[in-house]
Amino acid sequence: MYIGIDLGTTGVKALLVDDAQHVVAGVVAPLDMARPKPGWSEQDPADWIAATEAVFDGLAAQADLSGVAGIGLSGQMHGAVVLDAADAVLRPAILWNDTRAHAEAAAMDSDPIWRKVSGNIVFPGFTAPKLAWMKAHEADLFDRLARVLLPKDYLRLWLTGEAVSEMSDAAGTSWLDVSMRDWSEDLLAATGLSRDVMPGLVEGSARSGDLRRDLAGRWGMGPVAVAGGAGDNAASAIGVGAVSLGQGFVSLGTSGVVFAATEAFRPAPATAVHSFCHALPGVWHQMGVILSATDMLNWYAGLVGAKATDLTAELGDRARAPGRAMVLPYLGGERTPHNDARVRAAMIGLDHATDRLAGTRAVLEGVCFALKDSLDALTATGTEVPRLLAVGGGSMSDYWLGALATTLDLPIDRPVGGDFGAAFGAARLGQMAATGAGAEIATAPEIARSFDPDPNLGAAFADAHARYDSAYTALKDLS
């Protein structure tokens, strides 16, 4: 058996799967996020450890873990976990959706070496500008820094005692030479760092260490291999079998993603498309990323005093033509294609007829239009995907997937009941590390339902998308 651990923004999720990749047990432990200042987003790594202990306890209560042979790790990308020489945490982790380092990111991005080596824009949410911000604003802590880890890799340090990362997550730091799949000493030096403070690197399917004996004994396990794992999106791709050219998915999670596997490194920084290593050797991927997908829906649900699932259920299962009301879902800035840390969300076009249902529709449509912008940026690089598989909590809404298929003008498939997200992909990587298996086990799931573009609504959604893009142009001047 194999365990997949996904350290998300809102919780730690664990899945136990058997040798045939059937889910045996699953547990989620919630996490809170602190926003001490506007644009800031932080978590205490100690909370990650406590949540991980809780999910292991939960799995052990549901199943016998003595047969576990491998563990895979997935997690939120770009976060900065900074440790001293004793591996003590120096400050709360700065998360992926934190934009405080926008000035440092812009300064780095103005130097051509960053895009040339990393293949990507230096986004404010990436790890390197966070460390530059620390150097400028928390010099006393920066001087004590002895190790930098990504969130899931801090869990690995606790689980195995090994300071190791892997290619897909490391590609989101701005310090990786993504073509060579290795740390760039030039980019590290430009941040005042050296290779000595960075974790070692392995491929996501490779063994990164072994579960500590005391932890294995605590939960009734014998020797267990811990895989390199993957950043959350690459892990989701492993979970749904998006590992070859032409395969991709769309994620409606806290953030939103359009993901496409590629057979080679295809940097296109001018488009704000992310070009990263995949979790398997010799494979890369591209993705367009928006910062608020279900995050925008959850915000709106809090505003109107309802549950997000109730709001989407009220809409039924068939998309309708967009109304006058429009939402631009930029709660904390935006990445693809705008690379705009300062822009903020807006609700426009409201009138006397705008009610809760109209507001919900506008929120879902706004996320669809933002993802359309990401898809357009991705296809502008020459990468094409004939259809997409949907993952994430938002994919449970028939209305949302119908609207999204029409907006993107692509068929979208939803898997059969079950979890094929990042935790499942991490479990597959754990199986690879323990058994030596490869990409052949990263098969696509059975499809429960497909959502085709509605030809009767295509023109209406295209017109609304054009109005959306015009609204962004006006909004960015006000933000």
C-alpha positions in Angstrom: 0.0 0.0 0.0 1.0 3.6 -0.5 0.2 6.9 1.1 -0.1 10.3 -0.6 0.2 13.5 1.5 -0.9 16.8 0.0 -0.1 19.9 2.0 -2.6 22.4 0.7 -3.4 25.9 1.7 -6.5 25.1 3.6 -5.6 21.6 4.9 -3.4 18.6 4.8 -5.0 15.6 3.0 -3.9 12.0 3.1 -5.0 9.1 0.9 -4.1 5.4 1.5 -4.2 3.4 -1.8 -3.6 -0.3 -2.4 -1.4 -1.9 -5.1 -4.2 -1.6 -7.6 -4.5 2.1 -6.8 -7.9 1.8 -5.2 -8.4 4.3 -2.4 -8.6 2.5 0.9 -8.9 5.5 3.3 -8.7 9.2 3.3 -8.4 12.0 5.9 -8.2 15.8 5.9 -7.0 18.0 8.6 -7.8 21.8 8.2 -5.3 24.6 8.2 -5.7 28.3 8.9 -4.0 31.1 7.0 -2.9 34.4 8.5 -3.0 37.7 6.7 -1.2 40.1 9.0 -1.1 42.9 6.4 -2.9 43.5 3.1 -1.3 41.3 0.4 0.4 39.1 3.0 -0.3 35.4 3.5 1.4 33.2 6.1 1.2 29.9 7.9 3.1 28.4 10.8 5.0 25.3 9.7 4.3 23.8 13.1 0.7 23.6 12.1 1.6 21.6 9.0 3.3 19.0 11.3 0.4 18.9 13.6 -2.0 18.4 10.7 0.2 15.7 9.2 0.2 13.9 12.5 -3.5 14.1 12.6 -4.0 12.6 9.1 -1.6 9.7 9.9 -3.6 9.1 13.1 -6.8 9.2 11.0 -5.5 6.7 8.4 -4.2 4.4 11.2 -7.7 4.5 12.8 -9.3 3.4 9.4 -6.8 0.8 8.2 -3.8 -1.4 9.0 -0.8 0.5 7.8 1.7 -2.3 8.2 1.7 -2.9 4.5 2.7 0.6 3.5 5.8 0.6 1.3 5.9 4.1 0.0 4.8 7.7 0.7 4.6 10.5 -1.8 4.5 14.2 -0.9 2.7 17.0 -2.7 2.1 20.5 -1.6 1.4 24.2 -2.2 4.2 25.6 -4.3 6.5 28.7 -3.9 6.3 29.1 -0.1 9.4 30.1 1.8 10.3 28.1 4.9 13.5 29.5 6.4 15.5 27.6 9.0 18.5 28.4 11.2 21.5 26.1 11.7 19.6 24.0 14.1 16.7 23.6 11.6 14.5 25.8 13.8 11.9 27.9 11.9 12.9 31.6 11.8 9.6 33.1 10.8 6.1 32.0 9.6 6.2 30.6 6.1 5.4 33.2 3.3 2.9 31.5 1.0 2.3 31.3 -2.7 -0.5 33.9 -2.7 1.6 36.5 -0.8 2.4 39.5 -2.9 4.5 41.6 -0.5 7.6 41.0 -2.7 6.3 42.6 -5.8 9.0 45.3 -5.9 11.7 42.8 -5.4 10.2 40.5 -8.1 10.1 43.4 -10.6 13.7 44.3 -9.9 14.8 40.7 -10.4 12.7 40.3 -13.6 14.2 43.4 -15.1 17.6 41.5 -15.2 17.4 39.3 -18.3 19.4 36.5 -16.6 16.4 35.4 -14.5 14.1 34.7 -17.5 17.0 33.3 -19.5 17.9 30.7 -16.9 14.6 29.9 -15.1 12.5 30.3 -18.3 9.8 32.2 -16.4 8.8 35.6 -15.2 9.9 36.2 -11.6 6.4 36.5 -10.1 5.9 38.1 -6.7 4.6 34.8 -5.3 7.7 32.9 -6.3 10.2 32.0 -3.6 13.3 34.0 -4.7 11.7 37.5 -4.3 10.4 36.5 -0.9 14.0 35.9 0.2 15.0 39.2 -1.4 12.2 40.9 0.7 13.6 39.2 3.8 17.1 40.5 3.1 15.8 44.0 2.7 13.2 44.1 5.6 14.3 41.3 8.0 18.0 41.5 7.7 18.6 40.0 11.2 16.6 36.9 10.3 18.2 36.7 6.8 21.6 36.7 8.4 20.7 33.7 10.6 19.3 31.7 7.6 21.0 28.3 7.1 18.4 26.5 5.0 15.5 27.3 2.6 12.8 24.7 2.0 9.5 24.6 0.2 6.4 23.6 2.2 6.2 20.0 1.4 9.9 19.6 1.8 9.7 20.9 5.3 7.3 17.9 5.9 9.9 15.7 4.3 12.6 17.0 6.7 10.4 16.0 9.6 9.4 12.7 8.1 12.8 11.5 7.0 15.5 13.9 8.4 16.5 14.6 4.8 16.7 18.1 3.2 15.6 17.3 -0.3 13.3 18.8 -3.0 12.4 17.7 -6.5 12.2 19.3 -9.9 8.6 20.3 -10.3 8.4 22.3 -7.0 11.9 23.6 -7.3 11.1 25.1 -10.8 8.7 27.5 -9.0 11.3 29.1 -6.9 13.0 31.1 -9.7 16.3 29.6 -8.7 16.2 26.4 -10.8 17.8 26.1 -14.2 14.7 24.4 -15.5 16.3 23.2 -18.7 19.2 21.5 -16.8 17.0 20.5 -13.8 19.5 21.8 -11.3 19.9 24.8 -9.0 21.5 27.8 -10.7 24.4 29.1 -8.6 24.2 32.4 -10.5 20.6 33.0 -9.6 21.2 32.0 -6.0 24.1 34.3 -5.7 22.0 37.2 -7.1 19.8 36.7 -4.0 22.7 36.5 -1.6 22.4 32.7 -1.2 24.5 29.7 -2.2 23.9 26.1 -3.0 24.8 25.2 0.6 21.4 26.5 1.9 19.4 24.7 -0.7 18.0 21.1 -0.4 19.3 18.3 -2.6 17.3 17.5 -5.7 15.8 14.2 -7.0 13.2 13.4 -9.6 9.6 13.2 -8.2 9.4 9.5 -8.8 12.7 8.8 -7.1 13.4 7.8 -3.5 14.3 10.8 -1.4 14.8 9.1 1.9 13.1 6.7 4.3 10.4 7.3 7.0 12.0 7.7 10.4 11.8 4.6 12.4 10.1 6.3 15.4 7.4 7.6 13.1 7.0 4.3 11.3 6.6 2.5 14.6 4.1 5.1 15.9 1.7 4.2 13.1 2.5 0.5 12.8 4.6 0.7 9.6 7.8 -1.1 8.6 10.5 0.4 6.3 8.9 3.0 4.0 10.4 4.8 1.0 9.5 8.5 0.7 9.4 9.7 -2.9 10.6 13.0 -4.2 6.9 13.9 -4.8 5.7 17.0 -6.7 4.3 20.4 -6.5 0.5 20.3 -6.2 -0.2 20.8 -9.9 2.4 18.3 -11.2 1.1 15.8 -8.6 -2.5 16.3 -9.9 -1.2 15.6 -13.4 0.3 12.3 -12.2 -3.1 11.6 -10.6 -5.1 12.1 -13.8 -2.5 10.7 -16.2 -1.5 14.0 -17.8 2.1 13.0 -18.5 2.5 13.1 -22.3 2.2 15.8 -25.0 -1.4 16.8 -25.6 -2.6 15.7 -22.2 -3.8 18.3 -19.7 -6.3 19.3 -17.0 -8.1 22.3 -15.6 -8.1 22.7 -11.8 -10.8 24.6 -9.9 -9.2 24.7 -6.5 -8.2 27.6 -4.3 -6.4 28.8 -7.3 -7.2 27.9 -10.9 -4.9 26.2 -13.4 -4.8 25.2 -17.0 -2.1 22.5 -17.3 -0.5 20.9 -20.3 2.3 18.3 -20.4 5.1 18.9 -22.8 7.9 16.6 -24.2 10.5 19.4 -23.9 11.2 22.6 -22.0 9.3 25.4 -23.7 10.0 28.7 -22.0 7.6 31.5 -22.9 8.0 34.1 -20.1 6.6 37.0 -22.1 3.2 35.2 -22.0 3.3 34.8 -18.2 2.8 31.0 -18.8 4.7 28.9 -16.3 7.2 26.5 -17.9 8.3 24.0 -15.2 9.7 20.5 -14.8 7.2 17.7 -14.5 7.4 15.1 -11.7 8.9 12.5 -14.0 12.3 12.4 -15.6 12.7 14.0 -19.0 9.2 15.6 -18.9 8.2 19.2 -18.5 4.9 21.1 -18.5 3.3 24.5 -19.0 0.5 26.0 -17.1 -1.5 29.2 -16.8 -2.3 30.1 -13.3 -5.0 32.4 -11.7 -4.8 33.1 -8.0 -8.5 33.0 -7.1 -10.8 30.3 -8.3 -12.8 28.6 -5.5 -11.2 31.2 -3.3 -13.3 33.8 -5.1 -16.5 31.7 -4.7 -15.7 31.1 -1.0 -15.2 34.9 -0.5 -18.6 35.6 -2.1 -20.3 32.9 -0.1 -19.0 34.6 3.1 -20.3 37.9 1.8 -23.8 36.6 1.3 -23.9 34.3 4.3 -24.2 31.0 2.4 -22.3 27.8 1.7 -20.4 27.7 -1.6 -21.9 24.3 -2.4 -25.4 25.7 -1.8 -24.8 28.6 -4.1 -23.6 26.4 -7.0 -26.5 24.0 -6.4 -29.0 26.8 -6.7 -27.9 27.3 -10.3 -28.9 23.9 -11.5 -26.9 21.9 -14.0 -27.1 23.9 -17.3 -25.2 27.0 -18.0 -27.0 30.1 -19.2 -25.9 33.1 -21.2 -23.9 35.6 -19.0 -25.9 38.5 -17.6 -24.9 42.1 -17.1 -23.3 41.6 -13.7 -19.6 40.7 -14.0 -16.9 39.7 -11.4 -13.2 40.1 -12.0 -11.7 37.5 -9.5 -8.4 39.3 -8.6 -8.7 39.2 -4.8 -4.9 39.1 -4.4 -3.6 40.1 -7.8 -3.2 37.9 -10.8 -0.5 35.8 -12.6 -1.3 34.6 -16.1 -1.4 36.5 -18.3 -1.3 39.8 -16.5 1.5 39.4 -13.9 -0.2 42.1 -11.9 0.3 42.0 -8.1 -1.6 45.3 -7.5 -4.9 44.7 -9.3 -7.8 43.7 -7.0 -11.2 42.1 -7.6 -14.3 44.0 -8.7 -18.0 43.5 -9.2 -19.4 45.6 -12.0 -22.6 45.9 -14.0 -24.9 45.6 -11.0 -28.4 46.8 -11.2 -31.8 46.5 -9.4 -32.3 43.0 -10.8 -28.9 41.7 -9.5 -29.7 39.1 -6.8 -27.8 36.3 -5.1 -28.1 33.9 -8.0 -26.9 36.5 -10.5 -23.9 37.2 -8.2 -23.0 33.5 -8.0 -23.2 33.2 -11.8 -21.0 36.3 -12.2 -18.4 34.8 -9.9 -18.3 31.5 -11.7 -18.2 33.2 -15.1 -15.4 35.6 -13.9 -13.2 32.6 -13.0 -14.1 31.0 -16.4 -13.0 34.2 -18.2 -9.7 34.4 -16.2 -9.0 30.7 -17.1 -9.8 31.5 -20.8 -7.1 34.2 -20.6 -4.7 31.6 -19.3 -5.6 29.1 -22.0 -5.1 31.7 -24.7 -1.7 32.6 -23.3 -0.8 28.9 -23.3 -1.9 28.2 -26.8 0.0 31.3 -28.0 3.1 29.4 -27.2 2.2 26.6 -29.6 1.0 24.1 -27.0 -2.4 22.6 -27.8 -4.7 20.3 -25.8 -7.7 18.8 -27.5 -9.7 18.4 -24.2 -9.2 18.9 -20.5 -9.9 16.8 -17.5 -11.4 18.7 -14.5 -10.1 18.4 -10.9 -10.5 20.4 -7.7 -13.5 21.1 -5.5 -15.2 23.4 -8.1 -15.3 20.6 -10.6 -18.2 19.0 -8.7 -20.5 21.8 -10.1 -22.2 20.8 -13.3 -23.1 24.4 -14.0 -19.5 25.6 -13.6 -18.0 22.9 -15.9 -20.7 23.6 -18.5 -19.9 27.3 -18.4 -16.2 26.6 -18.5 -16.4 24.2 -21.5 -18.3 26.8 -23.4 -15.9 29.6 -22.4 -12.8 27.6 -23.3 -14.4 26.1 -26.4 -13.1 22.7 -25.3 -14.7 19.5 -24.0 -14.1 18.9 -20.3 -14.2 15.5 -18.7 -15.0 14.8 -15.0 -13.6 11.6 -13.6 -15.8 9.0 -11.9 -16.4 9.4 -8.2 -13.1 9.3 -6.4 -10.2 11.5 -5.7 -7.7 11.9 -8.5 -6.0 15.1 -7.3 -2.7 15.9 -5.8 -2.8 13.4 -2.9 -3.6 10.6 -5.3 -0.8 11.6 -7.6 1.5 11.7 -4.6 0.5 8.2 -3.7 1.4 7.1 -7.2 4.8 8.7 -6.9 5.2 6.8 -3.6 4.5 3.6 -5.5 7.0 4.5 -8.1 9.7 5.2 -5.5 9.0 2.0 -3.6 8.7 -0.4 -6.6 10.7 1.2 -9.4 7.6 1.6 -11.6 7.4 4.5 -14.0 4.9 6.5 -16.0 3.0 3.4 -17.1 1.1 3.5 -13.7 0.0 7.1 -14.2 -3.1 6.1 -16.2 -6.1 8.3 -16.9 -9.2 7.7 -14.8 -12.6 6.5 -16.0 -14.7 9.4 -17.1 -18.1 9.9 -15.4 -19.4 12.8 -17.5 -18.2 15.0 -20.3 -19.2 18.6 -20.8 -19.1 19.9 -24.4 -19.2 23.6 -25.4 -22.8 24.7 -25.9 -23.0 26.1 -29.5 -26.1 28.1 -28.6 -24.2 30.0 -25.9 -20.7 30.3 -27.5 -21.3 33.8 -28.9 -22.7 35.1 -25.7 -19.8 33.8 -23.6 -17.3 35.2 -26.2 -18.9 38.6 -26.1 -18.9 38.6 -22.3 -15.2 37.5 -22.2 -14.4 40.5 -24.5 -16.2 42.8 -22.0 -14.3 41.1 -19.2 -10.9 41.9 -20.8 -11.9 45.5 -21.4 -13.0 45.8 -17.8 -9.5 44.5 -16.6 -7.8 47.3 -18.7 -9.9 49.9 -16.9 -9.6 48.2 -13.5 -5.8 48.0 -13.5 -5.6 51.8 -13.8 -7.7 52.1 -10.6 -5.9 49.6 -8.5 
